Every structure is written in C-alpha cells, then in structure tokens.
Amino acid sequence: MNTAATSIPERSAAEAADLVLTREEAAPGVLARRIRQRRQMYVGQVASYSLGALVLLLYAYDGAIRSNVPSLFWIGGVTIIGIFVVMSEAGVGDRHHDHYLTVFQISAHMALQFVFLVSVPTIGIAFISVLFLIFAFGTLRMTSVQAMLTSAIATCALAAVFLASDLPIGMPVTTRLQRTASMLCFVLVIGQCAFLGLFGATLRKILYRRSIELKAAYQRIEELAELDELTGSYNRRCIMGLLDAEIEKSRQAGAPCAIALIDLDWFKRINDAHGHPIGDEVLRTFAITIFANIRPDDRFGRYGGEEFLLLLPGTASEAATRMLDRLRSIVAELDWSAFSPGMRVTISAGVVTLRANDTADTFLARADSALYSAKAQGRNRIATD
C-alpha cells in the first residue's frame, strides 16, 4: 500500500551525488540541499500512504476489511514519516554517513507492512508486494552488509508468517469492487516500481556524468602535478624523471641522446627594469616559442628560475647543436617591444650528448658547464662539451 520508494524526482548531479560529510564538515549549501531532498522524499511517502489508504477504503466499503483499517494504516505511515521529519529537521541524519537513515526508514516501513499483514491477512498479498518494493528502494542506498542484514530479518519475519502461523493470507476477488481494489493495489505497486526504475536510471546518469567529471579532474590534477604553472612546461621534478627515463631508453636502444640547458640572458635585469609581471610574460612567451619549434618527441621543462632543460632523444651532437642554434636565432629575432619598447631577449645554451659512463647528475653537470662557457663567451650563443 505504501512504499518508501516514492522519493526524490530528477535532480542535478550536484544534488544527488554529495560526498559523505559529517554535519560539522559539510558546507551550508550541501546541508540545505540534503534537507530539501529529504523533504521531497517525505512528501512522496505521504502521498504514497494516502493512495494506499484510498485503496483500503474500497475494501472497507465492500466489507472485506474493518472500517478502521484504512485510517490506522494512514496514521501509522504518517507517524513514521513524522518521526523521521523531526529527526531530519534536527540534523540527526547529517551526523551519519547515510543522511537519509535508510536502514532505519526501511526497517520501520517494512515493520508496518508486517503489522498489517498479520492484522489483515485477507489482503496480505498487497502488503507483501509492497515489502519487495520497499526493500528494492533500500538497496539503492544501503551497503551490502546492511542489505544482507535487512533481507535476513525480512526473511525470518516472512517465515514466521507463512510457516509458524495459519493466517489465511490472500487477496479478495469475490466481488467486482474487491477485484477493482486488488487491481489498484498492483497498479499502485507497478507505478511505484516504474518510478523506482526512473529514479535508478537518473542515479546512473548522474553517476556516469560524475565519473566523467572526476576523470577530467584527475587528469587535470595529474597535469598540474607535472607542469610548471607559469610557463606550462614540465616542472623540475617531472623533467628530471623524464631525463632518467630517456637515459635508460637511449642505452637500451643504443641510440644517441642529447640535452640542452637553456638560460635567458640577463633575465634579472629584465625583472629589475620592467617588473616581475613583464618578466613572467617573457618567460611564458619564450616557453610558447620553444614548444612551437621543437619536435613531438622532445621534452621541455623548467629547471629552475629562468633556466630550462630540453631533452632531445635520438639526436646526435651536431644535430642538437644546429637545433639549439635555430631556437636561439628564433628567440633573438622575436619582436619583444610589445612588452616594453626596445626590449631584447636572447638565450644561451649548453648542449651535450650522452656518454657511456654518464649518470643523470654528470649529464646535467656537463650541460651546466657548457652553459657557463656560452655565458663566458658573451651570451646569445650555444656551447658544447
């Protein structure tokens, strides 16, 4: 006759997929949304009990059950709902992982169905059919342990009704009115099953959308963990990891590998003369320029400050030197006057190729030595080791 499954209509993903938070941890907006969801559910439950009581009135009018059964059924259901409404408004549920208190609600509604199953066994099939619906709704929110415990209790209660008693459980269909009432019982349950199916479909769509959002968020987190926030190049931790990987790959394949340690010439003067915001824009423009002029397999990262590390897998010494000199020329020929009239930006770089006994540290040390040599020779140039 009633079902706790008459619940919340379609809602947005943000409303239906709250994180598990205690009342102290949950944001005010989350708490308000939870209260609104619970109120919608309780309204639906009252409507469901009311429809069930109307069907029972048909049985009572025909004389199949006592005249006070419909009112007692409605009062019993509304009383259960009222108790949970009071608890909801007091925020009791928000202190639990399941703010709907699903197990307690399902248990209370199932207990009411059993009471009327025993009290009015002549229409007991109607109450039994609702038990399945109530339990189905509960499984949408219960844990596996809770579902198993609830099902075990319900099974024991059904066994007691069917095996430990001689109650004449049935569904009266003697008169036309009784047949109409019985039909409406099942129509009501079928309708609520359909609603439950729609609710489940909505939850699946919400969970699917949320999974897509989470995947995108995790991907973004991974990118942020690898990228330098200012320039969009790999950060130091990531570029060093890539360097280790390239060294190992080069040795396994017997292929050459080159690196270039690049420094923006007189960058401190740019910051001092034009300010750090202009300096940041210079770094961004430089990084974008490098990205636009390297190969897909090359790796570019910020080594620290205005120093950058470029990994050139499969590249021999002469080819690496030519590539870096081309990049040097491109940077020097850029029009930097948009940042400040007369501004000129150049780079110096130390280019080295991997040797048999190199570690990542010695490899970088050689590149740093070559970079120092390029600066000592007047900057805006490429040096090798």
DOVO-487037 format. One record per residue (C-alpha): residue in one letter; y, x, z negated. Coordinates in Angstrom, 3 decimals, always signed. Last residue first. Layout:
N
PT   residuo         c2         c1         c3
PT         a          Y          X          Z
...
This chain:
385
PT   residuo         c2         c1         c3
PT         d    +19.903    +81.048    +24.256
PT         t    +22.197    +79.004    +26.412
PT         a    +25.924    +78.293    +26.443
PT         i    +27.826    +75.398    +27.995
PT         r    +31.642    +75.273    +28.180
PT         n    +34.715    +73.410    +27.034
PT         r    +35.078    +75.937    +24.177
PT         g    +36.726    +79.400    +24.340
PT         q    +33.852    +81.876    +24.313
PT         a    +33.436    +81.522    +20.558
PT         k    +32.863    +77.804    +20.993
PT         a    +30.080    +78.390    +23.516
PT         s    +28.523    +81.031    +21.231
PT         y    +28.532    +78.637    +18.290
PT         l    +26.741    +76.091    +20.490
PT         a    +24.119    +78.705    +21.387
PT         s    +23.565    +79.449    +17.707
PT         d    +23.252    +75.738    +16.964
PT         a    +20.672    +75.371    +19.733
PT         r    +18.724    +78.308    +18.288
PT         a    +18.847    +76.776    +14.829
PT         l    +17.714    +73.453    +16.255
PT         f    +14.548    +74.994    +17.721
PT         t    +14.039    +77.012    +14.547
PT         d    +14.143    +73.845    +12.453
PT         a    +11.992    +71.738    +14.797
PT         t     +9.440    +74.527    +14.864
PT         d     +9.342    +77.074    +17.657
PT         n     +6.446    +79.506    +18.121
PT         a     +5.644    +78.598    +21.735
PT         r     +9.260    +78.263    +22.805
PT         l    +11.167    +75.063    +23.507
PT         t    +14.242    +75.261    +25.694
PT         v    +17.829    +75.814    +24.540
PT         v    +21.241    +74.371    +25.387
PT         g    +24.310    +74.872    +23.194
PT         a    +27.135    +72.525    +24.019
PT         s    +30.913    +72.377    +24.124
PT         i    +32.896    +69.231    +24.749
PT         t    +36.334    +68.293    +26.029
PT         v    +38.913    +65.662    +25.174
PT         r    +42.475    +65.572    +26.464
PT         m    +45.218    +63.294    +25.149
PT         g    +48.456    +63.386    +27.166
PT         p    +49.467    +59.864    +26.263
PT         s    +47.257    +58.453    +23.477
PT         f    +44.190    +56.217    +23.550
PT         a    +44.679    +55.083    +27.136
PT         s    +45.534    +58.696    +27.980
PT         w    +41.860    +59.674    +27.744
PT         d    +41.317    +59.601    +31.515
PT         l    +37.889    +61.182    +31.865
PT         e    +37.721    +64.520    +33.696
PT         a    +36.664    +66.545    +30.649
PT         v    +33.876    +64.106    +29.819
PT         i    +32.480    +64.194    +33.376
PT         s    +32.679    +68.013    +33.541
PT         r    +30.793    +68.444    +30.280
PT         l    +28.139    +65.968    +31.445
PT         r    +27.670    +67.975    +34.658
PT         d    +27.477    +71.189    +32.634
PT         l    +24.868    +69.575    +30.451
PT         m    +22.718    +68.614    +33.438
PT         r    +23.035    +72.045    +35.029
PT         t    +21.989    +73.722    +31.781
PT         a    +19.017    +71.399    +31.388
PT         a    +17.893    +72.067    +34.963
PT         e    +18.124    +75.830    +34.392
PT         s    +16.201    +75.753    +31.116
PT         a    +13.343    +73.453    +32.106
PT         t    +13.272    +69.709    +31.506
PT         g    +10.168    +67.663    +30.722
PT         p    +11.859    +66.069    +27.729
PT         l    +15.648    +66.426    +27.427
PT         l    +16.693    +65.596    +23.862
PT         l    +20.455    +65.367    +23.265
PT         l    +21.815    +66.037    +19.789
PT         f    +25.360    +65.105    +18.832
PT         e    +28.012    +66.787    +16.692
PT         e    +31.279    +64.974    +15.920
PT         g    +30.256    +64.104    +12.365
PT         g    +26.491    +64.643    +12.156
PT         y    +23.516    +64.765    +14.492
PT         r    +24.453    +61.605    +16.364
PT         g    +21.670    +60.809    +18.777
PT         f    +20.735    +60.911    +22.450
PT         r    +17.220    +60.681    +23.848
PT         d    +16.349    +61.320    +27.492
PT         d    +13.592    +59.241    +29.091
PT         p    +15.994    +56.821    +30.801
PT         r    +18.003    +59.695    +32.301
PT         i    +21.515    +60.599    +31.194
PT         n    +24.886    +59.630    +32.673
PT         a    +25.724    +56.199    +31.282
PT         f    +24.491    +57.078    +27.800
PT         i    +26.732    +60.158    +27.785
PT         t    +29.804    +58.136    +28.744
PT         i    +29.053    +55.475    +26.128
PT         a    +28.757    +58.198    +23.480
PT         f    +32.096    +59.768    +24.501
PT         t    +33.809    +56.401    +24.484
PT         r    +32.483    +55.627    +20.999
PT         l    +33.519    +59.042    +19.651
PT         v    +36.996    +58.701    +21.145
PT         e    +37.292    +55.212    +19.665
PT         d    +36.426    +56.594    +16.226
PT         g    +39.071    +59.299    +16.591
PT         i    +41.627    +56.663    +17.526
PT         p    +40.768    +54.767    +14.317
PT         h    +40.826    +58.093    +12.407
PT         g    +44.443    +58.910    +13.168
PT         h    +46.221    +60.361    +16.193
PT         a    +47.224    +63.882    +15.195
PT         d    +44.843    +64.507    +12.291
PT         n    +41.875    +62.765    +13.908
PT         i    +42.451    +64.502    +17.245
PT         r    +42.934    +67.840    +15.468
PT         k    +39.629    +67.358    +13.694
PT         f    +37.984    +66.836    +17.080
PT         w    +38.981    +70.289    +18.287
PT         d    +36.149    +70.341    +20.823
PT         l    +33.569    +67.546    +20.625
PT         d    +30.216    +69.196    +19.810
PT         i    +26.911    +68.966    +21.658
PT         l    +23.546    +70.393    +20.564
PT         a    +21.365    +70.354    +23.649
PT         i    +17.611    +70.155    +23.717
PT         a    +14.997    +71.250    +26.224
PT         c    +11.317    +70.544    +26.711
PT         p     +8.883    +72.107    +29.131
PT         a     +5.445    +70.581    +29.710
PT         g     +2.092    +71.841    +28.385
PT         a     +1.090    +68.208    +27.792
PT         q     +0.057    +68.721    +24.166
PT         r     +2.897    +71.124    +23.511
PT         s     +5.521    +68.842    +25.030
PT         k     +4.209    +65.812    +23.126
PT         e     +4.357    +67.646    +19.794
PT         i     +7.908    +68.867    +20.442
PT         e     +8.927    +65.417    +21.652
PT         a     +7.578    +63.755    +18.484
PT         d     +9.385    +66.186    +16.191
PT         l    +12.620    +65.611    +18.126
PT         l    +12.144    +61.835    +17.939
PT         g    +11.928    +62.071    +14.163
PT         m    +15.102    +64.166    +14.124
PT         i    +16.817    +61.584    +16.344
PT         c    +15.812    +58.840    +13.907
PT         r    +17.033    +60.504    +10.732
PT         r    +20.276    +61.642    +12.377
PT         n    +21.211    +58.232    +13.772
PT         y    +20.345    +57.212    +17.309
PT         s    +23.380    +56.345    +19.442
PT         g    +25.326    +53.100    +18.976
PT         t    +28.518    +55.109    +18.374
PT         l    +29.845    +53.749    +15.085
PT         e    +26.758    +52.196    +13.506
PT         d    +24.435    +55.086    +14.258
PT         l    +21.165    +53.540    +15.260
PT         e    +17.634    +53.683    +13.849
PT         a    +17.894    +51.439    +10.772
PT         l    +20.259    +49.165    +12.689
PT         e    +17.653    +48.789    +15.430
PT         e    +14.945    +47.994    +12.907
PT         i    +17.198    +45.426    +11.246
PT         r    +17.959    +43.877    +14.643
PT         q    +14.277    +43.625    +15.431
PT         y    +13.652    +42.075    +12.037
PT         a    +16.415    +39.529    +12.671
PT         a    +15.099    +38.677    +16.137
PT         k    +11.610    +38.235    +14.736
PT         l    +13.012    +36.134    +11.902
PT         e    +14.905    +33.874    +14.307
PT         i    +11.797    +33.385    +16.444
PT         s     +9.751    +32.635    +13.318
PT         r    +12.438    +30.154    +12.198
PT         r    +12.270    +28.347    +15.513
PT         y     +8.492    +28.101    +15.235
PT         l     +8.712    +26.998    +11.601
PT         i    +11.189    +24.279    +12.523
PT         k     +9.046    +23.117    +15.420
PT         r     +6.003    +23.034    +13.168
PT         l     +7.931    +21.150    +10.480
PT         t     +9.052    +18.583    +13.028
PT         a     +5.477    +18.134    +14.212
PT         g     +4.386    +17.602    +10.615
PT         f     +7.094    +14.970    +10.112
PT         l     +6.083    +13.269    +13.330
PT         g     +2.471    +13.239    +12.182
PT         l     +3.489    +11.874     +8.778
PT         f     +5.443     +9.123    +10.504
PT         a     +2.375     +8.283    +12.584
PT         c     +0.266     +8.249     +9.424
PT         q     +2.861     +5.934     +7.852
PT         g     +2.531     +3.581    +10.793
PT         i     -1.258     +3.718    +10.560
PT         v     -1.073     +2.906     +6.836
PT         l     +1.232     -0.042     +7.452
PT         v     -0.930     -1.300    +10.325
PT         f     -3.951     -0.967     +8.045
PT         c     -2.450     -3.129     +5.333
PT         l     -0.951     -5.461     +7.954
PT         m     -4.446     -6.180     +9.306
PT         s     -5.674     -6.987     +5.828
PT         a     -2.727     -9.365     +5.292
PT         t     -3.393    -11.106     +8.616
PT         r     -7.116    -11.400     +7.853
PT         q     -6.278    -12.848     +4.454
PT         l     -3.867    -15.318     +6.054
PT         r     -6.512    -16.420     +8.591
PT         t     -9.005    -16.970     +5.818
PT         t    -12.190    -15.129     +4.855
PT         v    -11.044    -11.575     +5.612
PT         p    -10.978    -10.092     +2.100
PT         m    -11.222     -6.253     +1.983
PT         g    -13.843     -4.780     -0.332
PT         i    -14.761     -3.086     -3.552
PT         p    -17.034     -5.292     -5.628
PT         l    -16.978     -3.048     -8.730
PT         d    -20.467     -2.082     -9.831
PT         s    -19.476     +1.078    -11.629
PT         a    -20.597     +4.664    -12.079
PT         l    -21.357     +5.389     -8.441
PT         f    -18.420     +3.926     -6.494
PT         v    -15.578     +4.084     -8.997
PT         a    -16.793     +7.202    -10.818
PT         a    -17.468     +8.980     -7.532
PT         l    -13.980     +8.070     -6.354
PT         a    -12.474     +9.591     -9.512
PT         c    -14.544    +12.750     -9.155
PT         t    -13.489    +13.094     -5.533
PT         a     -9.827    +12.623     -6.440
PT         i    -10.077    +15.371     -9.077
PT         a    -11.791    +17.725     -6.614
PT         s     -9.195    +16.943     -3.924
PT         t     -6.378    +17.783     -6.321
PT         l     -7.980    +21.090     -7.319
PT         m     -8.690    +22.060     -3.710
PT         a     -5.154    +21.167     -2.610
PT         q     -3.616    +23.096     -5.515
PT         v     -5.686    +26.177     -4.697
PT         s     -4.789    +25.965     -1.008
PT         t     -1.101    +25.691     -1.850
PT         m     +0.525    +22.290     -1.669
PT         r     +3.356    +21.404     +0.728
PT         l     +1.785    +19.835     +3.800
PT         t     -1.398    +19.191     +1.790
PT         g     +0.461    +16.601     -0.257
PT         f     +1.127    +14.416     +2.759
PT         a     -2.568    +14.340     +3.585
PT         f     -3.377    +13.471     -0.044
PT         i     -1.081    +10.472     +0.036
PT         l     -2.547     +9.334     +3.340
PT         f     -6.116     +9.658     +2.111
PT         l     -5.284     +7.675     -1.016
PT         v     -3.646     +4.976     +1.118
PT         s     -6.975     +4.109     +2.673
PT         i     -8.481     +3.744     -0.812
PT         f     -5.793     +1.246     -1.858
PT         a     -6.469     -0.986     +1.136
PT         i    -10.233     -0.680     +0.677
PT         g     -9.826     -1.986     -2.870
PT         i     -8.778     -5.482     -1.805
PT         t    -11.456     -7.206     -3.905
PT         p    -11.329     -4.257     -6.324
PT         v     -8.060     -5.433     -7.958
PT         s     -7.936     -3.662    -11.323
PT         v    -10.120     -0.697    -10.347
PT         l     -8.331     -0.072     -7.050
PT         f     -5.052     -0.933     -8.779
PT         v     -5.483     +1.885    -11.267
PT         f     -6.840     +4.183     -8.564
PT         q     -3.708     +3.662     -6.434
PT         l     -1.515     +4.406     -9.449
PT         a     -3.418     +7.648    -10.101
PT         m     -2.880     +8.655     -6.484
PT         h     +0.869     +8.160     -6.872
PT         a     +0.989    +10.213    -10.065
PT         s     -1.189    +13.020     -8.718
PT         i     +0.834    +13.254     -5.514
PT         q     +4.073    +13.455     -7.458
PT         f     +2.763    +16.059     -9.881
PT         v     +1.289    +18.200     -7.115
PT         t     +4.433    +17.918     -5.005
PT         l     +6.959    +18.991     -7.617
PT         y     +9.512    +18.677     -4.761
PT         h    +11.154    +21.957     -5.866
PT         d     +7.945    +23.840     -5.184
PT         h     +8.645    +27.326     -6.563
PT         h     +9.899    +25.743     -9.786
PT         r    +13.295    +25.783    -11.534
PT         d    +14.767    +23.645     -8.764
PT         g    +12.318    +20.884     -9.675
PT         v    +13.913    +20.315    -13.067
PT         g    +17.398    +20.032    -11.577
PT         a    +18.454    +17.102    -13.757
PT         e    +18.940    +14.982    -10.633
PT         s    +15.380    +15.767     -9.610
PT         m    +13.916    +14.978    -13.024
PT         v    +15.701    +11.625    -13.052
PT         v    +14.502    +10.903     -9.522
PT         f    +10.977    +11.952    -10.514
PT         i    +10.899     +9.385    -13.289
PT         g    +12.422     +6.737    -11.035
PT         i     +9.753     +7.306     -8.379
PT         i     +7.001     +6.736    -10.920
PT         t     +8.773     +3.601    -12.174
PT         v     +9.290     +2.385     -8.597
PT         g     +5.552     +2.617     -7.968
PT         g     +4.571     +0.788    -11.139
PT         i     +7.236     -1.894    -10.628
PT         w     +6.048     -2.531     -7.065
PT         f     +2.397     -2.754     -8.091
PT         l     +3.225     -4.978    -11.062
PT         s     +5.253     -7.270     -8.801
PT         p     +2.486     -7.519     -6.214
PT         v     -0.257     -8.014     -8.848
PT         n     +1.467    -10.871    -10.752
PT         s     +0.134    -13.638     -8.520
PT         r     -3.484    -12.716     -9.076
PT         i     -5.487    -11.790     -5.992
PT         a     -7.183    -13.672     -3.125
PT         g     -5.147    -16.817     -3.858
PT         d     -3.626    -17.111     -0.389
PT         y     -0.142    -16.571     -1.797
PT         a     -1.449    -13.583     -3.749
PT         y     -2.920    -12.007     -0.616
PT         l     +0.350    -12.541     +1.230
PT         l     +2.283    -11.176     -1.741
PT         l     +0.161     -8.009     -1.511
PT         v     +1.586     -7.406     +1.946
PT         l     +5.099     -7.736     +0.517
PT         a     +4.208     -5.287     -2.276
PT         g     +3.133     -2.710     +0.279
PT         l     +6.409     -3.057     +2.146
PT         s     +8.324     -2.559     -1.103
PT         y     +6.204     +0.441     -2.052
PT         s     +7.026     +2.037     +1.300
PT         a    +10.733     +1.311     +0.990
PT         v    +10.761     +2.877     -2.477
PT         q     +8.969     +5.930     -1.069
PT         g    +11.481     +6.295     +1.755
PT         v    +14.376     +6.186     -0.700
PT         y    +12.604     +8.828     -2.787
PT         m    +12.230    +11.126     +0.239
PT         q    +15.880    +10.812     +1.197
PT         r    +16.883    +11.614     -2.371
PT         r    +14.636    +14.668     -2.328
PT         q    +16.239    +15.999     +0.843
PT         r    +19.763    +15.462     -0.523
PT         i    +18.872    +17.270     -3.745
PT         r    +17.482    +20.179     -1.744
PT         r    +20.621    +20.380     +0.384
PT         a    +22.826    +20.463     -2.713
PT         l    +20.709    +23.258     -4.203
PT         v    +20.892    +25.271     -0.969
PT         g    +24.667    +24.863     -0.762
PT         p    +25.096    +25.918     -4.385
PT         a    +23.179    +29.155     -3.678
PT         a    +19.760    +29.521     -5.249
PT         e    +19.179    +32.330     -7.748
PT         e    +19.740    +30.443    -11.025
PT         r    +17.907    +27.383     -9.747
PT         t    +14.970    +29.527     -8.731
PT         l    +14.514    +30.411     -5.096
PT         v    +11.725    +29.974     -2.587
PT         l    +13.450    +30.263     +0.766
PT         d    +14.557    +27.063     +2.395
PT         a    +12.866    +25.975     +5.637
PT         a    +13.677    +22.297     +5.927
PT         e    +17.472    +22.319     +5.713
PT         a    +18.101    +25.444     +7.775
PT         a    +15.715    +24.239    +10.440
PT         s    +17.703    +21.066    +10.832
PT         r    +16.402    +17.730     +9.741
PT         e    +14.022    +15.129    +11.044
PT         p    +13.422    +12.326     +8.569
PT         i    +12.375    +13.004     +4.968
PT         s     +9.511    +11.186     +3.356
PT         t     +7.160     +8.279     +3.549
PT         a     +4.163    +10.430     +2.696
PT         a     +4.227     +9.425     -0.958
PT         t     +2.381     +6.363     +0.200
PT         n     +2.454     +2.785     -0.832
PT         m     +0.000     +0.000     +0.000
